[in-house]
Amino acid sequence: MTADATDTADLTDAGLIPAPLTYTPGTGAGPTLGPGAAFDAAPGTEGTARWLRAVLGLDTDGDGLPVRLALDTALAGGPEAYRLTVTADGVLIVGGGPAGVFWGAQTLRQLAGPDAYRRAPLTGRAWHLPAVTVEDAPRFAWRGFMLDVSRHFLPKDGVLRQLDLLAAHKLNVLHFHLTDDQGWRIEIPRHPELTATGAWRPRSRYGHRDSPLWDERPHGGYYTQDDLREIVAYAAERHITVVPEIELPGHSQAAITAYPWLGNPGHGAPGVWTDWGISPHVLAPTDEVLRFYEEVLSDVLEIFPSPFIHIGGDECPKDQWRTSPAAQERIAREGLGDEDGLQAWFIRHFDRWLADRGRRLIGWDEILEGGTLAGGDAGGGLSAGAAVSSWRGWAGGIAAAEAGHDVVMCPEQHVYLDHRQADGPDEPMPVGWVRTLRDVYAFEPVPPALAGRDAARHVIGTQANLWTELIDDQGRADYQTWPRLCALAEVAWSAAGRRSWPDFERRMTHAHYARLDALGVAYRPPGGPHPWQRRPMPAGLSGQLGRPLDGQPG
């Protein structure tokens, strides 16, 4: 499929987000879809039929307008492509695979109007649809959102809600950041202290790490393995892959608190970290630590069928290793050269461990350091299947793609949703650069250095990241995420030539903000925060509790 010259007014009227490849209005009045719809779901489309019946209240089969769901593996655009045809005779959704049928059903729901996003219809169960043909396929295979539940825990119901919101925007990856210095969120029965101790901290810094204030309430929580299986199954029904992240060898203070022998000798049990930033506590490079994390990851593989397993690999301070006899002995014995080589040794070990089990390691771009790119499989570098989340800008992603590794582009300068959305005192606790809705929409995942080159095919997608140090409830998470994730969804799905900021802004205003309202999303309004969304300065305190960065990001 290729983008055509669909009339902008037609697309604005429909308000589809993300923009499809083609939108062709039909002739005559559109049909009405009611509860007596006659479903005809081909094998492989039954899940979408159940979902569509539930969200549109089409709870019985009858002799009304027919809704047909079919598969056509020859459909241009691959298994996530679809063709939606709505005429007076009925609705036909044809997908290149089951996922394509589901994305076509999401488009049908958008055509039904904002009330189709309410938990129960307001005016009966009849939906007036335009006569139209939509042909569509995604630009990228990885269209993601990273949710950090380690800094501030999000209960299971909140995660399921996020999955529904991702599906509504044709996003298909939830990168689930489950462990860090401030909390361990996944139950590992053979190592119970990871959650009994590591999931709880006595208090939390209020504001950025330079703030003098503390929230003295204990904080914590974790997901049982059955909770996680439920999340994975719920996501799979919506054609979303959950990619778990288990941080190592840095960002491991919660695990070291639970089992102090995981850390380096002489540094004790540090306590689950109550602060933000980069903890000095890192894993010891011992065989016992490797076996421990292999056991953890064995449970992770049983729960999460994702081809990719994220191991973090970022922000690993080396000071404890420099003074550790065990670390220095490991460097000498393995011929690693220095502490950077030791970090690469950790990454290579789990890269091969995962590859031996049919999975692919993905990590932040620091996994490229210490010689991991050199030589590939034969020369001691990363395996061919290892992939990179490029967060510190473009350089890591470009280097990885040029070396033949797949890349998910998520540079903090563009798609970190914890960053503030405007300058001035009305925004909640400010972090980072100003990244407006338009800034996120302008993001291009394929950097100029790769454009037009064969290496560009290794940019498998993009995602937005939500770090939650300063995000302690669902309302604040909604405010930081939406509507900017709507923009990222269009960046990830729509053909580059199909994107238009004025058209996107009109579609948001004409239809999509009303959908978010119906879903109960506490998004940031275009004109700035509601009074209750502002974060007031605590009484008697002047200055800045956040960490705003001035100017344009590099």
JOKAUR-V673348 format. One record per pair of residues at least 6 apart in sequence whose C-alpha atoms are under 7 Angstrom apart, sorted by the first residue. I is the first residue (numbers start at 1). J is the second residue. D is the distance in whole Angstrom. If there is no record, write none. Layout:
i=I j=J d=D
i=I j=J d=D
//
This chain:
i=1 j=76 d=6
i=1 j=77 d=6
i=2 j=21 d=7
i=3 j=21 d=5
i=3 j=22 d=6
i=3 j=495 d=7
i=3 j=498 d=6
i=4 j=21 d=7
i=4 j=22 d=6
i=6 j=22 d=6
i=6 j=23 d=6
i=6 j=24 d=7
i=8 j=503 d=7
i=11 j=23 d=7
i=12 j=503 d=7
i=12 j=506 d=6
i=12 j=507 d=5
i=12 j=510 d=7
i=14 j=111 d=6
i=15 j=507 d=4
i=15 j=508 d=7
i=15 j=510 d=6
i=15 j=511 d=5
i=15 j=512 d=6
i=16 j=110 d=7
i=16 j=507 d=7
i=17 j=169 d=7
i=17 j=490 d=7
i=18 j=169 d=7
i=18 j=489 d=6
i=18 j=490 d=4
i=18 j=493 d=7
i=18 j=494 d=6
i=19 j=490 d=6
i=19 j=494 d=6
i=20 j=135 d=7
i=20 j=136 d=5
i=20 j=494 d=6
i=21 j=135 d=6
i=21 j=136 d=5
i=21 j=494 d=7
i=21 j=495 d=7
i=21 j=498 d=7
i=22 j=134 d=6
i=22 j=135 d=5
i=22 j=136 d=7
i=23 j=133 d=6
i=23 j=134 d=5
i=23 j=135 d=7
i=24 j=132 d=6
i=24 j=133 d=5
i=24 j=134 d=6
i=25 j=131 d=6
i=25 j=132 d=4
i=25 j=133 d=6
i=26 j=131 d=5
i=26 j=132 d=5
i=26 j=133 d=7
i=27 j=131 d=7
i=29 j=130 d=7
i=29 j=131 d=7
i=30 j=87 d=6
i=30 j=88 d=6
i=30 j=128 d=7
i=30 j=129 d=5
i=30 j=130 d=4
i=30 j=131 d=4
i=31 j=87 d=7
i=31 j=88 d=5
i=31 j=128 d=6
i=31 j=129 d=6
i=31 j=130 d=7
i=31 j=131 d=7
i=32 j=126 d=6
i=32 j=127 d=5
i=32 j=128 d=4
i=32 j=129 d=6
i=33 j=65 d=6
i=33 j=126 d=5
i=33 j=127 d=5
i=33 j=128 d=6
i=34 j=58 d=7
i=34 j=125 d=6
i=34 j=126 d=4
i=34 j=127 d=6
i=35 j=57 d=7
i=35 j=58 d=4
i=35 j=59 d=6
i=35 j=60 d=6
i=35 j=125 d=6
i=35 j=126 d=7
i=36 j=58 d=7
i=36 j=60 d=6
i=36 j=61 d=5
i=36 j=62 d=4
i=36 j=63 d=6
i=36 j=64 d=5
i=37 j=58 d=7
i=37 j=61 d=6
i=37 j=62 d=6
i=37 j=63 d=6
i=37 j=64 d=5
i=37 j=65 d=5
i=37 j=66 d=6
i=37 j=67 d=7
i=38 j=61 d=5
i=38 j=62 d=5
i=38 j=63 d=6
i=38 j=64 d=6
i=38 j=65 d=6
i=38 j=66 d=5
i=38 j=67 d=6
i=39 j=61 d=6
i=39 j=66 d=6
i=39 j=67 d=5
i=39 j=68 d=6
i=40 j=67 d=6
i=40 j=68 d=5
i=40 j=69 d=6
i=41 j=49 d=6
i=41 j=68 d=6
i=41 j=69 d=5
i=41 j=70 d=7
i=42 j=69 d=6
i=42 j=70 d=5
i=44 j=98 d=6
i=45 j=69 d=6
i=45 j=70 d=7
i=45 j=98 d=6
i=45 j=101 d=7
i=47 j=237 d=7
i=48 j=101 d=7
i=48 j=102 d=5
i=52 j=105 d=7
i=53 j=59 d=6
i=55 j=116 d=7
i=56 j=116 d=6
i=57 j=125 d=6
i=65 j=89 d=7
i=65 j=90 d=5
i=66 j=90 d=5
i=66 j=91 d=6
i=67 j=90 d=6
i=67 j=91 d=5
i=67 j=92 d=6
i=68 j=91 d=6
i=68 j=92 d=5
i=68 j=93 d=6
i=69 j=92 d=6
i=69 j=93 d=5
i=69 j=94 d=6
i=69 j=101 d=7
i=70 j=93 d=6
i=70 j=94 d=5
i=70 j=95 d=6
i=71 j=94 d=5
i=71 j=95 d=5
i=71 j=96 d=6
i=71 j=97 d=6
i=72 j=94 d=6
i=72 j=95 d=6
i=72 j=96 d=5
i=72 j=97 d=7
i=73 j=79 d=7
i=73 j=96 d=5
i=73 j=97 d=6
i=74 j=96 d=7
i=75 j=81 d=7
i=75 j=96 d=5
i=77 j=137 d=5
i=78 j=96 d=6
i=79 j=95 d=7
i=79 j=96 d=4
i=79 j=97 d=4
i=79 j=99 d=7
i=79 j=100 d=6
i=80 j=95 d=7
i=80 j=96 d=6
i=80 j=97 d=6
i=80 j=99 d=5
i=80 j=100 d=4
i=80 j=137 d=6
i=80 j=138 d=7
i=81 j=95 d=6
i=81 j=96 d=5
i=81 j=100 d=5
i=81 j=136 d=6
i=81 j=137 d=4
i=81 j=138 d=7
i=82 j=93 d=7
i=82 j=94 d=5
i=82 j=95 d=4
i=82 j=96 d=6
i=82 j=100 d=5
i=82 j=101 d=6
i=82 j=104 d=6
i=82 j=135 d=6
i=82 j=136 d=6
i=82 j=137 d=6
i=83 j=93 d=6
i=83 j=94 d=5
i=83 j=95 d=6
i=83 j=104 d=7
i=83 j=134 d=6
i=83 j=135 d=4
i=83 j=136 d=6
i=84 j=92 d=6
i=84 j=93 d=5
i=84 j=94 d=7
i=84 j=104 d=6
i=84 j=133 d=6
i=84 j=134 d=5
i=84 j=135 d=6
i=85 j=91 d=6
i=85 j=92 d=5
i=85 j=93 d=6
i=85 j=132 d=6
i=85 j=133 d=4
i=85 j=134 d=7
i=86 j=92 d=7
i=86 j=131 d=5
i=86 j=132 d=5
i=86 j=133 d=6
i=87 j=131 d=5
i=87 j=132 d=7
i=93 j=101 d=6
i=93 j=104 d=6
i=94 j=101 d=6
i=95 j=101 d=4
i=99 j=239 d=6
i=103 j=170 d=6
i=106 j=168 d=6
i=109 j=116 d=6
i=111 j=129 d=6
i=112 j=127 d=6
i=112 j=128 d=6
i=112 j=129 d=6
i=114 j=514 d=6
i=114 j=515 d=5
i=114 j=518 d=6
i=115 j=121 d=6
i=115 j=518 d=7
i=117 j=515 d=6
i=117 j=518 d=6
i=117 j=519 d=6
i=118 j=518 d=5
i=118 j=519 d=6
i=138 j=493 d=4
i=138 j=494 d=6
i=139 j=492 d=6
i=139 j=493 d=5
i=139 j=494 d=6
i=139 j=495 d=6
i=140 j=460 d=6
i=140 j=461 d=5
i=140 j=492 d=6
i=140 j=493 d=6
i=141 j=460 d=6
i=141 j=461 d=6
i=142 j=172 d=7
i=142 j=173 d=6
i=142 j=460 d=6
i=142 j=461 d=4
i=142 j=462 d=6
i=143 j=171 d=5
i=143 j=172 d=5
i=143 j=173 d=6
i=143 j=461 d=6
i=143 j=462 d=6
i=143 j=463 d=6
i=143 j=492 d=6
i=144 j=171 d=6
i=144 j=172 d=6
i=144 j=173 d=4
i=144 j=174 d=6
i=144 j=175 d=7
i=144 j=462 d=6
i=144 j=463 d=4
i=144 j=464 d=7
i=145 j=173 d=6
i=145 j=174 d=5
i=145 j=175 d=6
i=145 j=463 d=5
i=145 j=464 d=5
i=145 j=465 d=6
i=146 j=174 d=6
i=146 j=175 d=4
i=146 j=176 d=6
i=146 j=177 d=7
i=146 j=463 d=7
i=146 j=464 d=6
i=146 j=465 d=5
i=146 j=466 d=6
i=147 j=175 d=6
i=147 j=176 d=5
i=147 j=177 d=6
i=147 j=465 d=7
i=147 j=466 d=5
i=147 j=467 d=7
i=148 j=176 d=7
i=148 j=177 d=5
i=148 j=178 d=7
i=148 j=466 d=6
i=148 j=467 d=5
i=148 j=468 d=6
i=149 j=177 d=6
i=149 j=178 d=6
i=150 j=177 d=7
i=150 j=178 d=6
i=150 j=179 d=5
i=150 j=180 d=6
i=150 j=182 d=6
i=150 j=183 d=5
i=150 j=184 d=6
i=150 j=185 d=6
i=151 j=182 d=5
i=151 j=183 d=6
i=151 j=468 d=6
i=151 j=469 d=5
i=152 j=468 d=6
i=152 j=469 d=7
i=152 j=471 d=7
i=152 j=472 d=6
i=153 j=220 d=6
i=153 j=221 d=6
i=156 j=227 d=7
i=160 j=231 d=6
i=163 j=235 d=6
i=167 j=238 d=6
i=169 j=486 d=7
i=169 j=489 d=6
i=170 j=489 d=7
i=171 j=489 d=6
i=172 j=239 d=6
i=172 j=240 d=4
i=172 j=241 d=6
i=173 j=240 d=5
i=173 j=241 d=5
i=173 j=242 d=6
i=174 j=240 d=7
i=174 j=241 d=6
i=174 j=242 d=5
i=174 j=243 d=6
i=175 j=242 d=6
i=175 j=243 d=5
i=175 j=244 d=6
i=176 j=242 d=7
i=176 j=243 d=6
i=176 j=244 d=5
i=176 j=245 d=6
i=177 j=244 d=6
i=177 j=245 d=5
i=178 j=184 d=6
i=178 j=185 d=5
i=178 j=186 d=7
i=178 j=244 d=7
i=178 j=245 d=6
i=178 j=246 d=6
i=179 j=185 d=6
i=179 j=245 d=7
i=179 j=246 d=6
i=179 j=247 d=6
i=180 j=247 d=6
i=180 j=251 d=5
i=180 j=252 d=6
i=180 j=253 d=7
i=180 j=254 d=6
i=181 j=251 d=5
i=181 j=252 d=5
i=181 j=253 d=4
i=181 j=254 d=5
i=181 j=272 d=6
i=181 j=273 d=6
i=181 j=279 d=7
i=182 j=254 d=6
i=182 j=272 d=6
i=182 j=273 d=5
i=182 j=274 d=6
i=183 j=198 d=6
i=183 j=199 d=5
i=183 j=200 d=6
i=183 j=220 d=7
i=183 j=254 d=5
i=183 j=272 d=7
i=184 j=194 d=6
i=184 j=195 d=6
i=184 j=198 d=5
i=184 j=199 d=5
i=184 j=254 d=6
i=184 j=255 d=7
i=185 j=195 d=7
i=185 j=199 d=6
i=185 j=221 d=7
i=185 j=222 d=4
i=185 j=223 d=6
i=186 j=222 d=6
i=186 j=223 d=5
i=186 j=224 d=6
i=187 j=195 d=6
i=187 j=222 d=7
i=187 j=223 d=6
i=187 j=224 d=5
i=187 j=225 d=6
i=188 j=296 d=7
i=188 j=299 d=7
i=193 j=258 d=5
i=194 j=255 d=6
i=194 j=258 d=5
i=195 j=222 d=7
i=197 j=258 d=5
i=198 j=254 d=5
i=198 j=255 d=6
i=198 j=257 d=6
i=198 j=258 d=5
i=198 j=272 d=6
i=199 j=220 d=5
i=199 j=221 d=6
i=199 j=222 d=6
i=200 j=219 d=6
i=200 j=220 d=4
i=200 j=221 d=7
i=200 j=272 d=7
i=201 j=218 d=6
i=201 j=219 d=5
i=201 j=220 d=6
i=201 j=272 d=5
i=201 j=273 d=7
i=201 j=274 d=6
i=202 j=217 d=7
i=202 j=218 d=4
i=202 j=219 d=6
i=203 j=215 d=6
i=203 j=216 d=5
i=203 j=217 d=5
i=203 j=218 d=5
i=203 j=219 d=6
i=203 j=274 d=6
i=204 j=214 d=6
i=204 j=215 d=5
i=204 j=216 d=7
i=204 j=274 d=5
i=204 j=275 d=6
i=205 j=213 d=6
i=205 j=214 d=5
i=205 j=215 d=6
i=205 j=274 d=6
i=205 j=275 d=5
i=206 j=213 d=5
i=206 j=214 d=5
i=206 j=215 d=6
i=207 j=429 d=7
i=207 j=470 d=6
i=207 j=545 d=5
i=207 j=546 d=6
i=208 j=276 d=7
i=208 j=545 d=6
i=208 j=546 d=5
i=208 j=547 d=6
i=209 j=275 d=6
i=209 j=276 d=5
i=209 j=277 d=7
i=211 j=545 d=5
i=229 j=303 d=6
i=232 j=242 d=6
i=232 j=304 d=7
i=235 j=241 d=6
i=241 j=306 d=6
i=242 j=306 d=6
i=243 j=306 d=6
i=243 j=308 d=6
i=243 j=309 d=6
i=243 j=310 d=7
i=244 j=309 d=6
i=244 j=310 d=6
i=245 j=309 d=6
i=245 j=310 d=4
i=245 j=311 d=5
i=245 j=312 d=6
i=246 j=310 d=6
i=246 j=311 d=5
i=246 j=312 d=7
i=247 j=311 d=5
i=247 j=312 d=5
i=247 j=313 d=7
i=248 j=311 d=6
i=248 j=312 d=6
i=248 j=313 d=6
i=249 j=282 d=6
i=249 j=283 d=5
i=249 j=313 d=6
i=249 j=316 d=7
i=250 j=282 d=5
i=250 j=283 d=7
i=250 j=313 d=7
i=250 j=314 d=7
i=250 j=315 d=6
i=250 j=316 d=4
i=251 j=279 d=6
i=251 j=282 d=7
i=252 j=281 d=7
i=252 j=282 d=6
i=252 j=283 d=7
i=253 j=272 d=6
i=253 j=273 d=7
i=253 j=279 d=7
i=253 j=281 d=6
i=253 j=282 d=7
i=254 j=272 d=5
i=254 j=273 d=7
i=256 j=262 d=5
i=256 j=263 d=6
i=256 j=269 d=7
i=257 j=269 d=5
i=257 j=270 d=6
i=257 j=271 d=5
i=257 j=272 d=6
i=260 j=268 d=6
i=260 j=269 d=5
i=262 j=283 d=6
i=262 j=284 d=6
i=262 j=289 d=6
i=263 j=281 d=7
i=263 j=282 d=6
i=263 j=283 d=5
i=263 j=284 d=5
i=264 j=283 d=7
i=264 j=284 d=5
i=264 j=320 d=7
i=264 j=324 d=7
i=276 j=469 d=7
i=278 j=315 d=7
i=280 j=317 d=6
i=282 j=316 d=7
i=284 j=327 d=7
i=285 j=327 d=6
i=307 j=359 d=5
i=307 j=360 d=6
i=308 j=359 d=6
i=308 j=360 d=5
i=308 j=361 d=6
i=308 j=362 d=6
i=309 j=360 d=6
i=309 j=361 d=5
i=309 j=362 d=6
i=310 j=361 d=6
i=310 j=362 d=5
i=310 j=363 d=5
i=311 j=361 d=7
i=311 j=362 d=7
i=311 j=363 d=5
i=312 j=363 d=5
i=312 j=364 d=6
i=313 j=347 d=7
i=313 j=363 d=6
i=313 j=364 d=6
i=313 j=366 d=6
i=313 j=367 d=6
i=314 j=364 d=6
i=314 j=366 d=5
i=318 j=339 d=6
i=321 j=327 d=5
i=321 j=339 d=7
i=322 j=328 d=7
i=331 j=337 d=6
i=331 j=338 d=6
i=331 j=342 d=6
i=336 j=342 d=6
i=340 j=369 d=7
i=340 j=370 d=5
i=341 j=370 d=4
i=341 j=371 d=7
i=344 j=367 d=7
i=344 j=369 d=7
i=344 j=370 d=5
i=344 j=371 d=7
i=344 j=372 d=6
i=347 j=367 d=7
i=348 j=381 d=7
i=348 j=382 d=6
i=351 j=361 d=5
i=351 j=382 d=7
i=351 j=383 d=7
i=351 j=386 d=7
i=352 j=383 d=7
i=354 j=360 d=6
i=354 j=361 d=6
i=360 j=385 d=6
i=360 j=386 d=6
i=361 j=386 d=5
i=361 j=387 d=6
i=362 j=386 d=6
i=362 j=387 d=5
i=362 j=388 d=5
i=362 j=389 d=7
i=363 j=387 d=7
i=363 j=388 d=5
i=363 j=389 d=6
i=364 j=388 d=6
i=364 j=389 d=5
i=364 j=390 d=6
i=364 j=391 d=7
i=365 j=388 d=6
i=365 j=389 d=6
i=365 j=390 d=5
i=365 j=391 d=7
i=365 j=396 d=5
i=371 j=381 d=7
i=372 j=381 d=4
i=372 j=382 d=5
i=373 j=381 d=5
i=373 j=382 d=6
i=374 j=381 d=5
i=375 j=381 d=5
i=376 j=382 d=5
i=376 j=383 d=6
i=376 j=384 d=7
i=377 j=383 d=5
i=377 j=384 d=7
i=384 j=405 d=6
i=385 j=405 d=7
i=386 j=405 d=6
i=387 j=405 d=5
i=387 j=406 d=5
i=387 j=407 d=6
i=388 j=397 d=7
i=388 j=400 d=7
i=388 j=406 d=6
i=388 j=407 d=5
i=388 j=408 d=6
i=389 j=407 d=6
i=389 j=408 d=5
i=389 j=409 d=6
i=389 j=410 d=7
i=390 j=396 d=6
i=390 j=397 d=5
i=390 j=407 d=7
i=390 j=408 d=6
i=390 j=409 d=5
i=390 j=410 d=6
i=390 j=411 d=6
i=391 j=410 d=5
i=391 j=411 d=4
i=391 j=412 d=5
i=392 j=411 d=6
i=392 j=412 d=6
i=393 j=411 d=5
i=393 j=412 d=7
i=393 j=413 d=7
i=394 j=411 d=7
i=397 j=407 d=6
i=397 j=409 d=7
i=398 j=450 d=7
i=400 j=407 d=7
i=401 j=407 d=6
i=401 j=455 d=5
i=401 j=456 d=7
i=401 j=458 d=5
i=401 j=459 d=7
i=402 j=455 d=5
i=404 j=455 d=7
i=404 j=458 d=7
i=405 j=458 d=6
i=406 j=458 d=4
i=406 j=459 d=6
i=406 j=460 d=6
i=407 j=458 d=6
i=407 j=459 d=5
i=407 j=460 d=6
i=408 j=459 d=6
i=408 j=460 d=6
i=408 j=461 d=5
i=408 j=462 d=5
i=409 j=445 d=6
i=409 j=461 d=6
i=409 j=462 d=5
i=409 j=463 d=7
i=410 j=462 d=6
i=410 j=463 d=6
i=410 j=464 d=6
i=413 j=553 d=5
i=413 j=554 d=7
i=414 j=435 d=7
i=414 j=440 d=6
i=414 j=443 d=6
i=415 j=440 d=6
i=415 j=464 d=5
i=415 j=465 d=6
i=416 j=464 d=6
i=416 j=465 d=5
i=416 j=466 d=6
i=417 j=464 d=7
i=417 j=465 d=6
i=417 j=466 d=5
i=417 j=480 d=6
i=417 j=481 d=6
i=418 j=431 d=7
i=418 j=466 d=5
i=418 j=467 d=6
i=418 j=480 d=6
i=419 j=430 d=7
i=419 j=431 d=5
i=419 j=432 d=5
i=419 j=433 d=6
i=419 j=434 d=7
i=419 j=435 d=7
i=420 j=430 d=5
i=420 j=431 d=6
i=420 j=432 d=6
i=420 j=433 d=6
i=420 j=434 d=5
i=420 j=435 d=6
i=421 j=434 d=5
i=421 j=435 d=5
i=421 j=436 d=5
i=422 j=434 d=5
i=422 j=436 d=7
i=423 j=434 d=7
i=426 j=529 d=7
i=426 j=534 d=6
i=427 j=529 d=7
i=427 j=534 d=6
i=427 j=535 d=7
i=428 j=533 d=7
i=428 j=534 d=5
i=428 j=535 d=4
i=429 j=535 d=6
i=429 j=545 d=7
i=429 j=546 d=5
i=430 j=546 d=5
i=430 j=547 d=6
i=430 j=548 d=5
i=431 j=546 d=6
i=431 j=547 d=5
i=431 j=548 d=5
i=432 j=547 d=6
i=432 j=548 d=5
i=432 j=549 d=5
i=433 j=548 d=6
i=433 j=549 d=5
i=433 j=550 d=6
i=433 j=552 d=7
i=433 j=553 d=7
i=437 j=483 d=7
i=437 j=484 d=5
i=437 j=487 d=7
i=440 j=484 d=6
i=440 j=487 d=6
i=440 j=488 d=6
i=441 j=487 d=5
i=441 j=488 d=6
i=441 j=491 d=6
i=445 j=462 d=6
i=446 j=456 d=7
i=446 j=459 d=7
i=450 j=456 d=5
i=461 j=492 d=7
i=462 j=492 d=6
i=464 j=488 d=7
i=471 j=477 d=6
i=475 j=522 d=6
i=478 j=521 d=6
i=478 j=522 d=5
i=478 j=523 d=5
i=479 j=522 d=6
i=479 j=523 d=4
i=479 j=524 d=5
i=482 j=523 d=5
i=482 j=524 d=7
i=483 j=523 d=6
i=483 j=524 d=7
//
